[in-house]
Amino acid sequence: MVPSEDAVRDLEIPSHMRALVLGGTGFTGLSVRRVPTPQLGPRQLLARVDAAGICTSLLKLIEQGPDHRYVYGWDITRYPLILGDEGAVTLVKIGEELRARYCPGQRYVIQPAVDHPPINHRERYRNGARGVDKIAVGYTLGGHLAEYVLVTEEILAADCLRPIPSRHLPYAHAAVSEPFSCVISSQDHHIHLVQESPVSPRTVVKGLKPGGLTVIVGVGAMGRMHIDLALSSQPRAILAVSLSERRLPSVQALFRNRARALGIGLFTSSVATTDVSSVVDRLSEGRGADDVIVAAAATDAIEAAQHWVGRGGVLNIFGGLRAGEDTVGLSAGIIHYKETIVTGSSGGSPHDIDHTLQLMANGSLDPAKHIARIGDLAHAIELLEMMKAHEIDGKAVVYPHRRSERVLAVSCWTDQDEQAYLAGSSQGPPSGTVRRRG
């Protein structure tokens, strides 16, 4: 069981810890093994990882290794990476120069995208880190898929250590604040130019258009997070478009009641069986959608979605395409004559993490329904293989300090579920559990 915050002050830090380590390109270079627990410097912090989310972006890192854009040629065979860009942590040890600002037991989320040049180990980067101005946790900085993580000078200088606003927020929920923050950042990039009359100046309205039609293409884990957040913007209707029929029932099951309570129409469609253009035309009364978010990493989806945007609407390319396969055909005529705004975003900021945690704390976002697998750190590779095979429909979270034999497949993951799991409850599986994977 994970020690409580009150017990942290007396916690004995082991000399070694378990971690998910990438020491070579591909899954053959991946292993969960014992490594030395990080030793902190005077301006660093050591944190216990309470829960860690497993992001599909790790598949790209595993595949590309030192060629990944945020690894910058770092020799991973000589200096293996500890992976994991999503997590919730508790401080356990404070560097001597930081003891006036921090104390053991404080809970945080680390924003993994660190907008700061590397301070440590510059010699390990290509060309001595020349020109590198952004690094990342779980890449060249130690990640959350470990029992402990080092909070370095770069993280603190970039204000990436963000406090968890409520002690009652479950570890797992805080751990998935990072992908939610990416969604918040993405929808924040939507800009609508509004004129009250033809002789009035244009004003800027940020975010999804209230009272408009929002189309979200791709209803995997990130697409469903987009739907969850989009409901808060009060569009008149949301159309969730899937590349297949398989995931559409879960969209209605998850969001139908909330959409109905807010007076928002929630519709679903599949490009495999439906003429989506006709559906958009009907729902918009021929005007086209006000906001279209492509959460699927598919060239065809982006190229089709541009035709669904109405005049003055926004096309958001959210799903990242593979390097070398990221050239898409956009019609200059559509952008020109419809005055379409094309935008995109990659990751969130510390502000987006703060906003996400606050929405979780006040109940405006419910991460419980987005969590689909629970496991031990030892299951990290298995979970990544399942993600690669598209066998997980939602987020996977592991508890590095909880030993567990099997992965739990869950329909939701509440505070009560987490408490029972960490306590090793003998009263049966948590309430969200639907089956176990051997």
C-alpha positions in Angstrom: 0.0 0.0 0.0 1.2 3.5 -0.8 2.2 5.4 2.4 -0.1 8.3 3.5 1.2 11.9 3.2 1.5 12.0 7.0 3.8 9.0 6.9 6.1 10.5 4.3 8.2 12.4 6.8 9.3 9.1 8.3 9.6 7.3 5.0 12.9 5.5 4.4 14.0 6.0 0.8 15.4 2.8 -0.7 18.7 2.8 -2.5 17.1 1.2 -5.6 13.7 1.4 -7.2 11.7 -0.2 -10.0 11.3 1.8 -13.3 10.3 1.3 -16.9 13.5 1.9 -18.8 14.2 2.4 -22.5 17.7 1.3 -23.3 17.3 0.7 -27.0 15.0 1.4 -29.9 11.8 -0.7 -30.0 10.1 -3.0 -27.5 13.2 -5.1 -27.3 14.9 -2.1 -25.6 12.2 -1.8 -23.0 12.3 -3.3 -19.5 11.0 -2.9 -16.0 14.0 -3.2 -13.8 15.7 -2.1 -10.6 17.7 1.1 -10.9 19.4 3.4 -8.4 16.9 5.8 -6.8 17.8 9.3 -7.9 20.1 11.3 -5.6 19.0 14.9 -5.3 21.1 18.0 -5.5 20.7 21.1 -3.3 18.2 22.7 -5.8 16.2 19.5 -6.5 13.3 17.6 -5.0 12.7 13.9 -4.8 9.0 12.8 -5.1 7.3 9.5 -4.7 5.2 8.6 -7.7 1.7 7.8 -6.4 0.1 7.0 -9.7 1.2 7.2 -13.3 -0.8 7.3 -16.6 0.5 5.5 -19.6 0.2 7.6 -22.8 0.1 6.3 -26.3 2.7 8.9 -27.2 5.2 6.6 -25.6 4.8 4.2 -28.5 6.3 6.9 -30.8 9.2 7.4 -28.3 9.9 3.6 -28.1 9.8 3.4 -31.9 12.1 6.4 -32.6 14.5 6.3 -29.6 17.2 8.9 -29.9 15.6 10.2 -33.2 12.6 11.4 -31.3 12.3 15.2 -31.4 12.4 15.5 -27.6 15.4 13.2 -27.2 17.7 15.2 -29.4 20.2 12.4 -30.1 20.7 11.4 -26.5 22.5 8.0 -26.5 19.8 5.8 -24.8 22.0 2.7 -24.8 24.6 4.5 -22.7 22.1 6.6 -20.7 18.8 4.8 -20.7 15.6 6.8 -20.3 13.0 6.3 -17.5 9.6 6.8 -19.3 6.3 8.3 -18.2 5.0 11.7 -18.9 1.8 11.5 -16.7 1.7 11.2 -13.0 0.8 12.4 -9.5 3.5 12.7 -6.9 4.2 13.5 -3.3 7.4 15.1 -2.2 9.6 12.9 0.1 12.9 14.7 0.2 13.9 18.3 -0.2 17.2 19.7 -1.5 18.9 21.9 1.2 18.4 25.2 -0.8 14.7 24.6 -1.2 13.6 23.7 2.3 12.1 27.2 2.9 9.7 26.6 -0.1 8.8 22.9 0.0 8.2 20.2 2.6 7.7 16.5 2.5 4.0 15.4 2.1 3.1 18.1 -0.5 1.2 16.7 -3.5 1.9 17.8 -7.1 1.5 17.1 -10.7 4.5 17.7 -13.0 3.7 19.3 -16.3 6.0 17.2 -18.5 6.6 19.7 -21.3 9.4 21.8 -19.8 10.0 25.0 -21.7 13.5 25.5 -20.5 17.0 24.6 -21.9 18.7 21.7 -20.2 20.8 22.6 -17.2 22.0 19.1 -16.4 23.8 16.6 -18.6 24.1 18.9 -21.6 27.0 16.7 -22.9 24.6 13.8 -23.4 22.6 15.7 -26.1 23.5 16.1 -29.7 25.9 19.0 -30.2 26.0 19.6 -26.5 22.3 20.6 -26.4 23.0 23.6 -28.7 19.7 25.1 -29.7 17.6 22.9 -27.3 15.1 25.1 -25.5 12.4 22.6 -24.5 12.9 19.2 -22.8 10.4 16.8 -21.3 9.8 14.6 -18.3 9.8 10.9 -19.3 12.2 11.7 -22.1 15.6 13.1 -21.2 14.3 14.0 -17.7 13.4 11.0 -15.5 9.7 10.0 -15.8 6.8 8.8 -13.7 6.9 5.1 -14.6 9.1 4.6 -11.6 8.7 4.5 -7.9 10.4 7.9 -7.4 11.1 10.8 -9.7 13.6 13.6 -9.5 12.2 17.1 -9.8 15.1 19.0 -11.4 16.1 22.6 -11.6 14.6 22.9 -15.2 11.2 21.7 -13.9 11.1 24.3 -11.2 12.5 27.1 -13.4 9.7 26.5 -15.9 7.0 26.5 -13.2 6.1 22.9 -14.1 5.6 21.6 -10.6 1.8 22.3 -10.0 0.1 21.8 -6.7 -2.9 19.5 -6.4 -5.7 21.7 -5.1 -7.5 19.1 -3.0 -6.3 16.3 -0.8 -9.4 14.4 -1.7 -8.5 14.2 -5.4 -7.6 10.6 -6.2 -4.0 9.8 -7.3 -5.2 8.3 -10.5 -7.4 11.3 -11.4 -4.6 13.7 -10.8 -2.3 11.5 -12.8 -4.4 11.9 -16.0 -4.7 15.6 -15.6 -1.9 15.9 -18.3 -3.9 14.5 -21.2 -6.9 16.6 -20.1 -4.7 19.6 -20.1 -3.7 18.9 -23.7 -7.4 19.0 -24.5 -8.0 22.2 -22.7 -5.0 23.8 -24.5 -6.4 22.5 -27.8 -9.9 24.0 -27.4 -8.3 27.2 -26.1 -6.7 27.6 -29.6 -10.2 28.0 -31.2 -10.7 31.6 -32.3 -13.9 33.0 -33.7 -14.1 36.5 -35.2 -17.4 38.1 -34.5 -19.1 41.2 -36.0 -22.3 42.5 -34.4 -23.1 44.3 -37.7 -21.3 44.9 -41.0 -20.0 48.3 -39.8 -18.8 47.0 -36.5 -15.2 46.0 -35.8 -14.4 42.4 -35.5 -14.0 41.0 -32.0 -12.3 37.8 -30.9 -14.2 35.0 -29.0 -11.9 32.3 -27.7 -12.9 28.7 -27.4 -15.7 26.6 -28.9 -18.6 28.6 -30.2 -21.5 28.6 -27.6 -24.7 27.7 -29.3 -22.9 26.3 -32.3 -22.2 22.9 -33.8 -19.1 21.1 -32.7 -17.8 18.1 -34.6 -15.2 15.8 -32.9 -13.6 13.3 -35.2 -12.2 10.2 -33.5 -13.7 8.9 -30.2 -10.8 7.1 -28.6 -9.5 8.2 -25.2 -8.5 11.7 -26.3 -11.6 12.2 -28.5 -13.9 11.4 -25.5 -11.9 13.9 -23.4 -12.7 16.5 -26.0 -16.4 15.6 -25.8 -16.3 15.9 -22.0 -14.8 19.3 -22.1 -16.8 20.5 -25.1 -20.0 20.0 -23.2 -18.8 22.8 -20.8 -18.7 25.2 -23.7 -22.5 24.9 -24.2 -22.6 24.3 -28.0 -26.1 23.7 -29.4 -25.0 20.2 -30.6 -22.0 17.9 -30.6 -21.5 15.4 -33.4 -19.0 12.6 -32.5 -17.6 11.0 -35.6 -15.9 7.6 -35.3 -13.7 5.9 -37.9 -15.7 2.7 -37.1 -19.0 1.8 -35.5 -17.3 0.0 -32.5 -16.8 2.9 -30.2 -20.0 4.9 -30.8 -22.2 3.1 -28.1 -19.7 4.1 -25.4 -20.0 7.8 -26.4 -23.7 7.8 -25.8 -23.4 5.7 -22.6 -20.8 8.1 -21.1 -22.2 11.5 -22.1 -25.9 11.1 -23.0 -27.3 12.1 -19.6 -25.0 15.0 -19.0 -25.7 16.4 -22.5 -29.4 16.0 -22.0 -29.2 17.8 -18.6 -27.4 20.7 -20.3 -29.8 20.9 -23.2 -27.1 19.9 -25.7 -27.9 17.5 -28.6 -25.4 14.6 -28.7 -25.2 12.8 -32.0 -22.9 10.0 -33.3 -21.9 9.0 -36.8 -19.4 6.6 -38.4 -17.5 7.4 -41.6 -17.6 3.7 -42.3 -21.4 3.5 -42.7 -22.7 7.1 -42.9 -22.3 10.1 -45.2 -21.0 12.4 -42.5 -21.3 15.5 -44.8 -25.1 15.0 -45.0 -25.3 14.7 -41.2 -23.3 17.9 -40.7 -25.5 19.6 -43.3 -28.7 18.5 -41.5 -27.5 19.4 -38.0 -26.2 22.8 -39.1 -29.2 23.6 -41.4 -26.7 23.9 -44.3 -24.3 26.2 -42.7 -21.6 23.8 -41.7 -19.9 23.2 -38.3 -18.6 26.0 -36.2 -15.8 23.9 -34.7 -14.3 20.7 -36.0 -11.6 18.9 -34.0 -9.8 16.0 -35.6 -8.7 13.8 -32.7 -7.8 10.9 -34.9 -4.2 10.6 -36.2 -5.4 9.9 -39.8 -4.7 11.8 -43.0 -8.1 10.8 -44.5 -9.9 12.1 -41.5 -8.2 15.6 -41.7 -8.9 15.9 -45.4 -12.5 14.9 -45.0 -13.1 17.1 -42.0 -12.1 20.3 -43.8 -15.3 20.0 -45.9 -17.5 20.0 -42.8 -16.4 23.4 -41.5 -18.8 26.3 -42.0 -17.9 29.9 -42.9 -15.7 31.4 -40.3 -15.4 28.1 -38.5 -12.3 26.5 -37.0 -10.5 23.3 -38.1 -8.3 21.9 -35.3 -5.8 19.2 -36.2 -5.2 17.6 -32.8 -4.2 14.0 -33.7 -0.5 13.9 -34.5 0.6 12.2 -37.6 3.9 10.2 -38.0 6.9 12.1 -39.2 7.2 11.7 -43.0 3.5 10.9 -43.2 2.2 14.3 -42.0 1.6 16.1 -45.3 -2.2 16.5 -45.9 -4.2 18.0 -48.7 -6.1 21.2 -47.6 -8.1 23.2 -50.1 -6.9 26.8 -50.3 -10.4 27.5 -51.8 -12.1 26.3 -48.7 -9.8 28.3 -46.4 -10.0 31.4 -48.6 -13.7 31.6 -49.3 -15.0 30.1 -46.1 -12.5 32.1 -44.0 -11.6 28.9 -42.2 -9.2 29.2 -39.3 -6.9 26.1 -39.2 -5.1 25.5 -35.9 -3.4 22.8 -33.9 -1.7 22.3 -30.6 0.8 19.9 -29.0 0.6 19.5 -25.3 -0.5 21.9 -22.5 1.1 24.4 -20.3 1.3 24.7 -16.5 -1.8 26.9 -16.6 -3.7 24.1 -18.4 -2.7 21.6 -15.7 -3.9 24.1 -13.0 -7.2 24.6 -14.9 -7.7 20.8 -15.3 -7.0 20.1 -11.6 -9.5 22.8 -10.6 -12.2 21.4 -12.9 -11.6 17.9 -11.4 -11.7 19.2 -7.9 -15.0 21.0 -8.4 -16.6 18.2 -10.3 -16.8 19.8 -13.7 -14.6 17.0 -15.1 -15.0 13.4 -14.0 -11.8 11.4 -14.9 -13.3 8.2 -13.4 -15.2 7.4 -16.6 -12.0 7.8 -18.8 -9.9 5.2 -16.9 -10.1 1.7 -18.4 -7.1 -0.3 -17.0 -5.4 -0.4 -13.6 -2.2 -2.2 -12.9 1.2 -2.4 -11.2 4.4 -0.9 -12.7 5.3 -4.4 -13.7 2.4 -4.3 -16.2 3.6 -1.2 -18.0 5.0 -3.1 -21.0 1.9 -5.3 -21.3 -0.3 -2.2 -21.2 1.8 -0.5 -23.9 1.5 -3.6 -26.1 -2.2 -3.6 -25.6 -2.3 0.1 -26.6 -0.3 -0.7 -29.7 -2.8 -3.4 -30.6 -5.8 -1.0 -29.9 -7.0 -3.3 -27.1 -7.6 -0.5 -24.6 -10.4 1.9 -25.0 -9.5 4.6 -22.4 -6.6 5.5 -20.1 -4.4 3.1 -18.3 -3.0 3.9 -14.8 -0.4 2.1 -12.8 0.4 2.4 -9.1 4.2 2.0 -8.8 4.2 1.2 -5.1 1.3 -1.3 -5.2 2.2 -4.9 -6.0 -0.4 -6.6 -8.1 -0.5 -9.8 -10.1 -3.0 -8.8 -12.8 -4.2 -5.9 -14.8 -7.8 -4.8 -13.9 -10.1 -3.9 -16.7 -12.5 -1.3 -15.3 -15.5 0.6 -16.6 -14.7 3.6 -14.2 -12.3 4.3 -11.4 -13.5 6.3 -8.4 -11.9 7.5 -5.2 -13.5 4.6 -3.4 -12.1 2.1 -5.9 -8.6 3.6 -5.5 -8.8 3.4 -1.7 -9.9 -0.2 -1.7 -7.2 -1.1 -4.3 -4.4 0.5 -2.4 -5.6 -1.0 0.9 -5.6 -4.5 -0.8 -9.3 -4.9 0.2 -10.3 -8.5 0.7 -14.0 -7.7 0.0 -13.7 -8.4 -3.7 -12.7 -6.3 -6.6 -13.3 -2.5 -6.8 -16.8 -1.4 -7.9 -15.5 -0.3 -11.4 -14.0 -3.7 -12.2 -15.6 -5.6 -15.0 -13.0 -8.4 -15.6 -9.4 -9.3 -15.0 -6.8 -9.9 -17.6 -4.4 -12.7 -16.9 
